[in-house]
Amino acid sequence: MTLATLTIPLDERTAQTLDQAPRGQREQLQSLFSYLARQYAESTPESLIALMEEIGQEARANGLTPEILQSILNDE
């Protein structure tokens, strides 16, 4: 797959967290962003909401809690 670079404005804290993330995590995030962008381009608002719910359910099933997510976002 050919990669292209896209610049997306983010708040400084998020950008710094992503920039400092280990390579494996950055690659996972790139895959997630790519997947979400493709789904968004091919979806209706209703299907996008359903996709976001599905992602949330999967994350909860894998043990992701709001506290863990906040910790990740806070880079603790």
C-alpha positions in Angstrom: 0.0 0.0 0.0 1.3 3.4 -0.9 1.3 5.9 2.0 0.5 9.6 1.7 0.8 12.2 4.4 -2.1 14.3 5.5 -1.8 17.2 8.0 -4.6 17.3 10.5 -4.8 20.1 13.1 -4.8 18.7 16.6 -4.5 20.4 20.0 -0.9 20.7 21.1 -1.2 18.1 23.9 -2.6 15.4 21.6 -0.1 16.1 18.9 2.8 15.9 21.4 1.4 12.6 22.9 1.1 11.1 19.4 4.6 12.3 18.4 6.1 10.8 21.6 4.2 7.5 21.3 6.3 4.4 20.6 6.5 3.4 16.9 4.2 0.4 17.3 1.5 2.6 18.9 1.9 5.2 16.2 1.5 2.5 13.5 -1.7 1.2 15.2 -3.1 4.8 15.3 -2.2 5.3 11.6 -4.1 2.1 10.8 -7.1 3.2 12.9 -7.1 6.7 11.3 -7.0 5.2 7.9 -9.8 2.8 8.6 -12.0 5.5 10.1 -11.4 7.9 7.2 -12.3 5.2 4.7 -15.4 4.3 6.6 -16.4 7.9 6.9 -15.9 8.5 3.2 -18.2 5.6 2.4 -20.8 6.1 5.1 -23.9 8.0 6.0 -24.1 9.8 9.4 -26.1 7.0 10.8 -23.6 4.3 9.8 -20.7 6.4 11.2 -22.5 6.6 14.5 -23.0 2.8 14.4 -19.3 2.4 13.6 -18.3 4.5 16.5 -20.6 2.5 18.8 -19.1 -0.7 17.5 -15.6 0.6 18.2 -16.6 1.6 21.7 -18.1 -1.8 22.4 -15.0 -3.6 21.1 -12.8 -1.3 23.3 -14.9 -2.0 26.4 -14.9 -5.8 25.6 -11.1 -5.6 25.5 -11.0 -3.9 28.9 -10.7 -0.3 28.0 -12.3 1.9 30.6 -12.8 5.6 30.6 -10.1 5.8 33.3 -7.6 3.9 31.2 -8.4 5.9 28.1 -7.9 9.2 30.1 -4.6 7.8 31.4 -3.5 7.1 27.8 -4.6 10.5 26.7 -2.8 12.1 29.6 0.3 10.0 28.9 0.6 8.8 32.4 
